[in-house]
Amino acid sequence: MGDSENDLEVLRAVGLPIVMDNAPRNVKDTAARVAPSNAEEGAAWAVLSCLE
């Protein structure tokens, strides 16, 4: 998971790229899922959504 341009390389390499809602549009474009923003507990949401 990531939220900025420096995360793009990893997001493109993983099987399930998850991006925070506060990420810029070009980063969101690489996402399979968009989590709530960091301020809205997006990291916790991302982890829990992978368990479903």
PDB file of N, CA, C and O in Angstrom:
ATOM      1  N   MET A   1       0.836  -1.172   0.000  1.00  0.00           N
ATOM      2  CA  MET A   1       0.000   0.000   0.000  1.00  0.00           C
ATOM      3  C   MET A   1       0.879   1.232   0.000  1.00  0.00           C
ATOM      4  O   MET A   1       2.023   1.205   0.454  1.00  0.00           O
ATOM      5  N   GLY A   2       0.318   2.315  -0.521  1.00  0.00           N
ATOM      6  CA  GLY A   2       1.095   3.543  -0.581  1.00  0.00           C
ATOM      7  C   GLY A   2       0.216   4.749  -0.817  1.00  0.00           C
ATOM      8  O   GLY A   2      -0.995   4.631  -1.006  1.00  0.00           O
ATOM      9  N   ASP A   3       0.852   5.925  -0.804  1.00  0.00           N
ATOM     10  CA  ASP A   3       0.087   7.150  -1.001  1.00  0.00           C
ATOM     11  C   ASP A   3       0.872   8.252  -1.708  1.00  0.00           C
ATOM     12  O   ASP A   3       0.421   9.397  -1.760  1.00  0.00           O
ATOM     13  N   SER A   4       2.038   7.917  -2.250  1.00  0.00           N
ATOM     14  CA  SER A   4       2.803   8.965  -2.914  1.00  0.00           C
ATOM     15  C   SER A   4       3.591   8.395  -4.094  1.00  0.00           C
ATOM     16  O   SER A   4       3.682   7.181  -4.278  1.00  0.00           O
ATOM     17  N   GLU A   5       4.150   9.295  -4.876  1.00  0.00           N
ATOM     18  CA  GLU A   5       4.854   8.878  -6.091  1.00  0.00           C
ATOM     19  C   GLU A   5       6.049   7.974  -5.806  1.00  0.00           C
ATOM     20  O   GLU A   5       6.401   7.145  -6.645  1.00  0.00           O
ATOM     21  N   ASN A   6       6.672   8.114  -4.653  1.00  0.00           N
ATOM     22  CA  ASN A   6       7.811   7.240  -4.370  1.00  0.00           C
ATOM     23  C   ASN A   6       7.369   5.799  -4.107  1.00  0.00           C
ATOM     24  O   ASN A   6       8.220   4.916  -3.994  1.00  0.00           O
ATOM     25  N   ASP A   7       6.077   5.540  -4.009  1.00  0.00           N
ATOM     26  CA  ASP A   7       5.549   4.186  -3.829  1.00  0.00           C
ATOM     27  C   ASP A   7       5.211   3.502  -5.154  1.00  0.00           C
ATOM     28  O   ASP A   7       4.903   2.311  -5.166  1.00  0.00           O
ATOM     29  N   LEU A   8       5.263   4.225  -6.256  1.00  0.00           N
ATOM     30  CA  LEU A   8       4.803   3.691  -7.541  1.00  0.00           C
ATOM     31  C   LEU A   8       5.518   2.417  -7.963  1.00  0.00           C
ATOM     32  O   LEU A   8       4.869   1.483  -8.435  1.00  0.00           O
ATOM     33  N   GLU A   9       6.804   2.355  -7.811  1.00  0.00           N
ATOM     34  CA  GLU A   9       7.548   1.161  -8.239  1.00  0.00           C
ATOM     35  C   GLU A   9       7.057  -0.083  -7.502  1.00  0.00           C
ATOM     36  O   GLU A   9       6.847  -1.131  -8.112  1.00  0.00           O
ATOM     37  N   VAL A  10       6.881   0.038  -6.219  1.00  0.00           N
ATOM     38  CA  VAL A  10       6.402  -1.101  -5.418  1.00  0.00           C
ATOM     39  C   VAL A  10       4.947  -1.417  -5.764  1.00  0.00           C
ATOM     40  O   VAL A  10       4.588  -2.586  -5.906  1.00  0.00           O
ATOM     41  N   LEU A  11       4.114  -0.398  -5.899  1.00  0.00           N
ATOM     42  CA  LEU A  11       2.708  -0.627  -6.222  1.00  0.00           C
ATOM     43  C   LEU A  11       2.550  -1.374  -7.541  1.00  0.00           C
ATOM     44  O   LEU A  11       1.652  -2.203  -7.685  1.00  0.00           O
ATOM     45  N   ARG A  12       3.409  -1.084  -8.488  1.00  0.00           N
ATOM     46  CA  ARG A  12       3.343  -1.772  -9.790  1.00  0.00           C
ATOM     47  C   ARG A  12       3.864  -3.204  -9.706  1.00  0.00           C
ATOM     48  O   ARG A  12       3.539  -4.028 -10.560  1.00  0.00           O
ATOM     49  N   ALA A  13       4.661  -3.506  -8.699  1.00  0.00           N
ATOM     50  CA  ALA A  13       5.280  -4.830  -8.589  1.00  0.00           C
ATOM     51  C   ALA A  13       4.455  -5.828  -7.785  1.00  0.00           C
ATOM     52  O   ALA A  13       4.633  -7.037  -7.934  1.00  0.00           O
ATOM     53  N   VAL A  14       3.558  -5.341  -6.937  1.00  0.00           N
ATOM     54  CA  VAL A  14       2.824  -6.244  -6.055  1.00  0.00           C
ATOM     55  C   VAL A  14       1.559  -6.772  -6.715  1.00  0.00           C
ATOM     56  O   VAL A  14       1.094  -6.226  -7.715  1.00  0.00           O
ATOM     57  N   GLY A  15       1.016  -7.826  -6.154  1.00  0.00           N
ATOM     58  CA  GLY A  15      -0.183  -8.446  -6.702  1.00  0.00           C
ATOM     59  C   GLY A  15      -1.467  -7.682  -6.416  1.00  0.00           C
ATOM     60  O   GLY A  15      -2.404  -7.737  -7.213  1.00  0.00           O
ATOM     61  N   LEU A  16      -1.530  -6.973  -5.298  1.00  0.00           N
ATOM     62  CA  LEU A  16      -2.734  -6.235  -4.922  1.00  0.00           C
ATOM     63  C   LEU A  16      -2.356  -4.835  -4.446  1.00  0.00           C
ATOM     64  O   LEU A  16      -2.237  -4.598  -3.244  1.00  0.00           O
ATOM     65  N   PRO A  17      -2.169  -3.912  -5.380  1.00  0.00           N
ATOM     66  CA  PRO A  17      -1.800  -2.554  -4.980  1.00  0.00           C
ATOM     67  C   PRO A  17      -2.981  -1.815  -4.351  1.00  0.00           C
ATOM     68  O   PRO A  17      -4.046  -1.691  -4.956  1.00  0.00           O
ATOM     69  N   ILE A  18      -2.775  -1.334  -3.145  1.00  0.00           N
ATOM     70  CA  ILE A  18      -3.784  -0.557  -2.432  1.00  0.00           C
ATOM     71  C   ILE A  18      -3.208   0.830  -2.184  1.00  0.00           C
ATOM     72  O   ILE A  18      -2.084   0.979  -1.705  1.00  0.00           O
ATOM     73  N   VAL A  19      -4.000   1.837  -2.519  1.00  0.00           N
ATOM     74  CA  VAL A  19      -3.559   3.222  -2.419  1.00  0.00           C
ATOM     75  C   VAL A  19      -4.527   3.970  -1.506  1.00  0.00           C
ATOM     76  O   VAL A  19      -5.732   3.719  -1.513  1.00  0.00           O
ATOM     77  N   MET A  20      -3.977   4.890  -0.725  1.00  0.00           N
ATOM     78  CA  MET A  20      -4.802   5.709   0.160  1.00  0.00           C
ATOM     79  C   MET A  20      -5.547   6.766  -0.651  1.00  0.00           C
ATOM     80  O   MET A  20      -5.055   7.236  -1.677  1.00  0.00           O
ATOM     81  N   ASP A  21      -6.730   7.132  -0.185  1.00  0.00           N
ATOM     82  CA  ASP A  21      -7.555   8.106  -0.889  1.00  0.00           C
ATOM     83  C   ASP A  21      -6.896   9.471  -0.996  1.00  0.00           C
ATOM     84  O   ASP A  21      -7.226  10.239  -1.899  1.00  0.00           O
ATOM     85  N   ASN A  22      -5.984   9.788  -0.110  1.00  0.00           N
ATOM     86  CA  ASN A  22      -5.304  11.082  -0.162  1.00  0.00           C
ATOM     87  C   ASN A  22      -4.140  11.095  -1.166  1.00  0.00           C
ATOM     88  O   ASN A  22      -3.451  12.108  -1.290  1.00  0.00           O
ATOM     89  N   ALA A  23      -3.917  10.002  -1.869  1.00  0.00           N
ATOM     90  CA  ALA A  23      -2.840   9.928  -2.862  1.00  0.00           C
ATOM     91  C   ALA A  23      -3.199  10.759  -4.093  1.00  0.00           C
ATOM     92  O   ALA A  23      -4.377  10.959  -4.387  1.00  0.00           O
ATOM     93  N   PRO A  24      -2.181  11.246  -4.814  1.00  0.00           N
ATOM     94  CA  PRO A  24      -2.443  11.963  -6.065  1.00  0.00           C
ATOM     95  C   PRO A  24      -3.068  11.035  -7.113  1.00  0.00           C
ATOM     96  O   PRO A  24      -2.923   9.815  -7.035  1.00  0.00           O
ATOM     97  N   ARG A  25      -3.754  11.616  -8.078  1.00  0.00           N
ATOM     98  CA  ARG A  25      -4.473  10.849  -9.114  1.00  0.00           C
ATOM     99  C   ARG A  25      -3.575   9.842  -9.819  1.00  0.00           C
ATOM    100  O   ARG A  25      -3.994   8.706 -10.042  1.00  0.00           O
ATOM    101  N   ASN A  26      -2.356  10.221 -10.173  1.00  0.00           N
ATOM    102  CA  ASN A  26      -1.493   9.285 -10.914  1.00  0.00           C
ATOM    103  C   ASN A  26      -1.109   8.083 -10.061  1.00  0.00           C
ATOM    104  O   ASN A  26      -0.845   7.013 -10.609  1.00  0.00           O
ATOM    105  N   VAL A  27      -1.069   8.219  -8.769  1.00  0.00           N
ATOM    106  CA  VAL A  27      -0.789   7.084  -7.889  1.00  0.00           C
ATOM    107  C   VAL A  27      -2.049   6.218  -7.762  1.00  0.00           C
ATOM    108  O   VAL A  27      -1.963   4.990  -7.784  1.00  0.00           O
ATOM    109  N   LYS A  28      -3.202   6.849  -7.630  1.00  0.00           N
ATOM    110  CA  LYS A  28      -4.473   6.108  -7.550  1.00  0.00           C
ATOM    111  C   LYS A  28      -4.700   5.273  -8.803  1.00  0.00           C
ATOM    112  O   LYS A  28      -5.311   4.207  -8.733  1.00  0.00           O
ATOM    113  N   ASP A  29      -4.216   5.745  -9.946  1.00  0.00           N
ATOM    114  CA  ASP A  29      -4.409   5.018 -11.196  1.00  0.00           C
ATOM    115  C   ASP A  29      -3.724   3.651 -11.196  1.00  0.00           C
ATOM    116  O   ASP A  29      -4.066   2.802 -12.019  1.00  0.00           O
ATOM    117  N   THR A  30      -2.779   3.420 -10.308  1.00  0.00           N
ATOM    118  CA  THR A  30      -2.094   2.126 -10.247  1.00  0.00           C
ATOM    119  C   THR A  30      -2.793   1.155  -9.299  1.00  0.00           C
ATOM    120  O   THR A  30      -2.399  -0.008  -9.211  1.00  0.00           O
ATOM    121  N   ALA A  31      -3.815   1.611  -8.594  1.00  0.00           N
ATOM    122  CA  ALA A  31      -4.422   0.830  -7.516  1.00  0.00           C
ATOM    123  C   ALA A  31      -5.459  -0.172  -7.991  1.00  0.00           C
ATOM    124  O   ALA A  31      -6.222   0.087  -8.922  1.00  0.00           O
ATOM    125  N   ALA A  32      -5.468  -1.312  -7.334  1.00  0.00           N
ATOM    126  CA  ALA A  32      -6.569  -2.260  -7.484  1.00  0.00           C
ATOM    127  C   ALA A  32      -7.689  -1.873  -6.525  1.00  0.00           C
ATOM    128  O   ALA A  32      -8.866  -2.109  -6.796  1.00  0.00           O
ATOM    129  N   ARG A  33      -7.305  -1.274  -5.399  1.00  0.00           N
ATOM    130  CA  ARG A  33      -8.263  -0.806  -4.400  1.00  0.00           C
ATOM    131  C   ARG A  33      -7.785   0.544  -3.870  1.00  0.00           C
ATOM    132  O   ARG A  33      -6.586   0.796  -3.749  1.00  0.00           O
ATOM    133  N   VAL A  34      -8.753   1.404  -3.558  1.00  0.00           N
ATOM    134  CA  VAL A  34      -8.440   2.691  -2.936  1.00  0.00           C
ATOM    135  C   VAL A  34      -9.017   2.666  -1.530  1.00  0.00           C
ATOM    136  O   VAL A  34     -10.228   2.552  -1.340  1.00  0.00           O
ATOM    137  N   ALA A  35      -8.138   2.773  -0.556  1.00  0.00           N
ATOM    138  CA  ALA A  35      -8.529   2.775   0.851  1.00  0.00           C
ATOM    139  C   ALA A  35      -8.914   4.186   1.276  1.00  0.00           C
ATOM    140  O   ALA A  35      -8.563   5.154   0.601  1.00  0.00           O
ATOM    141  N   PRO A  36      -9.631   4.311   2.388  1.00  0.00           N
ATOM    142  CA  PRO A  36      -9.867   5.647   2.929  1.00  0.00           C
ATOM    143  C   PRO A  36      -8.534   6.361   3.170  1.00  0.00           C
ATOM    144  O   PRO A  36      -7.477   5.731   3.146  1.00  0.00           O
ATOM    145  N   SER A  37      -8.586   7.657   3.400  1.00  0.00           N
ATOM    146  CA  SER A  37      -7.362   8.429   3.607  1.00  0.00           C
ATOM    147  C   SER A  37      -6.636   7.999   4.881  1.00  0.00           C
ATOM    148  O   SER A  37      -7.183   7.279   5.716  1.00  0.00           O
ATOM    149  N   ASN A  38      -5.409   8.453   5.005  1.00  0.00           N
ATOM    150  CA  ASN A  38      -4.635   8.160   6.214  1.00  0.00           C
ATOM    151  C   ASN A  38      -5.359   8.658   7.460  1.00  0.00           C
ATOM    152  O   ASN A  38      -5.342   7.989   8.493  1.00  0.00           O
ATOM    153  N   ALA A  39      -5.985   9.808   7.373  1.00  0.00           N
ATOM    154  CA  ALA A  39      -6.694  10.390   8.517  1.00  0.00           C
ATOM    155  C   ALA A  39      -7.944   9.587   8.887  1.00  0.00           C
ATOM    156  O   ALA A  39      -8.471   9.729   9.990  1.00  0.00           O
ATOM    157  N   GLU A  40      -8.410   8.755   7.972  1.00  0.00           N
ATOM    158  CA  GLU A  40      -9.606   7.948   8.207  1.00  0.00           C
ATOM    159  C   GLU A  40      -9.268   6.472   8.441  1.00  0.00           C
ATOM    160  O   GLU A  40     -10.075   5.591   8.145  1.00  0.00           O
ATOM    161  N   GLU A  41      -8.078   6.213   8.970  1.00  0.00           N
ATOM    162  CA  GLU A  41      -7.652   4.835   9.282  1.00  0.00           C
ATOM    163  C   GLU A  41      -7.549   3.949   8.035  1.00  0.00           C
ATOM    164  O   GLU A  41      -7.868   2.760   8.071  1.00  0.00           O
ATOM    165  N   GLY A  42      -7.100   4.553   6.939  1.00  0.00           N
ATOM    166  CA  GLY A  42      -6.996   3.817   5.687  1.00  0.00           C
ATOM    167  C   GLY A  42      -6.057   2.628   5.730  1.00  0.00           C
ATOM    168  O   GLY A  42      -6.323   1.616   5.082  1.00  0.00           O
ATOM    169  N   ALA A  43      -4.971   2.722   6.470  1.00  0.00           N
ATOM    170  CA  ALA A  43      -4.038   1.579   6.554  1.00  0.00           C
ATOM    171  C   ALA A  43      -4.705   0.390   7.222  1.00  0.00           C
ATOM    172  O   ALA A  43      -4.531  -0.745   6.777  1.00  0.00           O
ATOM    173  N   ALA A  44      -5.461   0.629   8.277  1.00  0.00           N
ATOM    174  CA  ALA A  44      -6.181  -0.463   8.945  1.00  0.00           C
ATOM    175  C   ALA A  44      -7.218  -1.062   8.004  1.00  0.00           C
ATOM    176  O   ALA A  44      -7.367  -2.283   7.940  1.00  0.00           O
ATOM    177  N   TRP A  45      -7.929  -0.220   7.280  1.00  0.00           N
ATOM    178  CA  TRP A  45      -8.917  -0.688   6.309  1.00  0.00           C
ATOM    179  C   TRP A  45      -8.256  -1.593   5.273  1.00  0.00           C
ATOM    180  O   TRP A  45      -8.792  -2.645   4.925  1.00  0.00           O
ATOM    181  N   ALA A  46      -7.085  -1.174   4.782  1.00  0.00           N
ATOM    182  CA  ALA A  46      -6.382  -1.938   3.754  1.00  0.00           C
ATOM    183  C   ALA A  46      -6.004  -3.318   4.254  1.00  0.00           C
ATOM    184  O   ALA A  46      -6.194  -4.309   3.549  1.00  0.00           O
ATOM    185  N   VAL A  47      -5.479  -3.390   5.451  1.00  0.00           N
ATOM    186  CA  VAL A  47      -5.084  -4.688   6.027  1.00  0.00           C
ATOM    187  C   VAL A  47      -6.313  -5.574   6.205  1.00  0.00           C
ATOM    188  O   VAL A  47      -6.296  -6.744   5.822  1.00  0.00           O
ATOM    189  N   LEU A  48      -7.358  -5.031   6.774  1.00  0.00           N
ATOM    190  CA  LEU A  48      -8.577  -5.824   7.012  1.00  0.00           C
ATOM    191  C   LEU A  48      -9.234  -6.248   5.710  1.00  0.00           C
ATOM    192  O   LEU A  48      -9.787  -7.346   5.640  1.00  0.00           O
ATOM    193  N   SER A  49      -9.193  -5.423   4.685  1.00  0.00           N
ATOM    194  CA  SER A  49      -9.827  -5.779   3.420  1.00  0.00           C
ATOM    195  C   SER A  49      -9.111  -6.943   2.745  1.00  0.00           C
ATOM    196  O   SER A  49      -9.723  -7.675   1.966  1.00  0.00           O
ATOM    197  N   CYS A  50      -7.843  -7.121   3.029  1.00  0.00           N
ATOM    198  CA  CYS A  50      -7.087  -8.243   2.456  1.00  0.00           C
ATOM    199  C   CYS A  50      -7.476  -9.562   3.109  1.00  0.00           C
ATOM    200  O   CYS A  50      -7.210 -10.626   2.550  1.00  0.00           O
ATOM    201  N   LEU A  51      -8.091  -9.515   4.263  1.00  0.00           N
ATOM    202  CA  LEU A  51      -8.499 -10.727   4.968  1.00  0.00           C
ATOM    203  C   LEU A  51      -9.848 -11.250   4.486  1.00  0.00           C
ATOM    204  O   LEU A  51     -10.226 -12.379   4.800  1.00  0.00           O
ATOM    205  N   GLU A  52     -10.570 -10.440   3.729  1.00  0.00           N
ATOM    206  CA  GLU A  52     -11.898 -10.840   3.262  1.00  0.00           C
ATOM    207  C   GLU A  52     -11.818 -11.802   2.110  1.00  0.00           C
ATOM    208  O   GLU A  52     -12.849 -12.238   1.598  1.00  0.00           O
TER     209      GLU A  52
END
